[in-house]
Amino acid sequence: MAKIIEQSDKLGRPVVAGNFVAFAHHNDLRVGVVTKVCPKLIMITEIDRERNRHYRKYQFDLIVMEENPLVTMYCLKHGK
């Protein structure tokens, strides 16, 4: 029987396949969909009109996007 892998984002919320996430890539903020959750990294497909780019990110490098005041507060606190 396969082990269920549990990962959480920077705010401590669970990350599962199919979640929309915001993540940083170089100096850009990008939005993507989680395609696979591995023990160490999370596979993300960027939402892009021209091409689908795939990224591997650590759990602390992304935030699950949902209608939640925690996301707004995090952006206000850590934004420049």
C-alpha positions as a printed Julia matrix, in Angstrom:
80×3 Matrix{Float64}:
   0.0    0.0     0.0
   1.37   3.42   -1.0
   2.02   6.04    1.65
  -0.03   9.21    1.43
   2.29  12.2     1.1
   1.2   15.24    3.08
   2.73  18.62    2.26
   1.75  22.09    3.45
   2.37  25.56    2.03
   4.08  28.53    3.69
   0.93  29.31    5.68
   0.53  25.72    6.89
  -2.42  24.76    4.68
  -2.39  21.35    2.97
  -1.29  21.11   -0.67
  -2.95  18.48   -2.87
  -2.99  17.85   -6.61
  -5.37  20.23   -8.38
  -4.83  23.21   -6.06
  -4.12  26.6    -7.57
  -0.93  28.06   -6.13
   1.09  31.27   -6.35
   4.87  30.9    -6.48
   7.94  32.97   -7.21
  10.23  32.33  -10.17
  13.24  34.66  -10.34
  11.68  38.13   -9.88
   8.22  37.18  -11.07
   5.09  35.98   -9.29
   3.43  33.14  -11.19
   0.21  31.17  -10.84
  -0.04  27.46  -11.48
  -1.79  24.19  -10.73
  -0.29  21.43   -8.59
   0.07  18.33  -10.75
   1.93  16.0    -8.37
   2.97  16.0    -4.73
   6.25  14.2    -4.0
   7.97  13.71   -0.63
  10.48  16.52   -1.22
   9.19  18.68   -4.1
   5.83  19.73   -5.54
   5.31  19.6    -9.31
   3.51  22.67  -10.7
   2.24  23.47  -14.21
   2.1   27.2   -14.85
  -1.1   28.71  -16.18
   0.12  30.35  -19.37
  -1.67  31.15  -22.62
   1.31  30.47  -24.87
   2.95  27.38  -23.4
   2.75  25.1   -20.41
   5.85  25.35  -18.26
   6.54  22.86  -15.51
   8.29  23.71  -12.26
   9.48  21.83   -9.2
   9.17  23.86   -6.01
   9.66  23.23   -2.32
   6.61  23.45   -0.08
   7.78  26.68    1.56
   8.11  28.42   -1.85
   4.38  28.52   -2.62
   1.01  29.6    -1.27
  -2.29  27.85   -1.97
  -4.7   30.34   -3.52
  -8.17  30.3    -2.07
 -10.55  32.9    -0.78
  -8.96  33.32    2.59
  -7.96  36.4     4.6
  -4.65  34.7     5.51
  -3.43  35.13    1.92
  -4.28  38.84    1.94
  -2.61  39.39    5.31
   0.54  37.55    4.2
   0.81  39.71    1.06
   0.31  42.92    3.06
   2.84  41.9     5.69
   5.61  40.69    3.34
   4.96  42.93    0.32
   7.19  45.87   -0.53
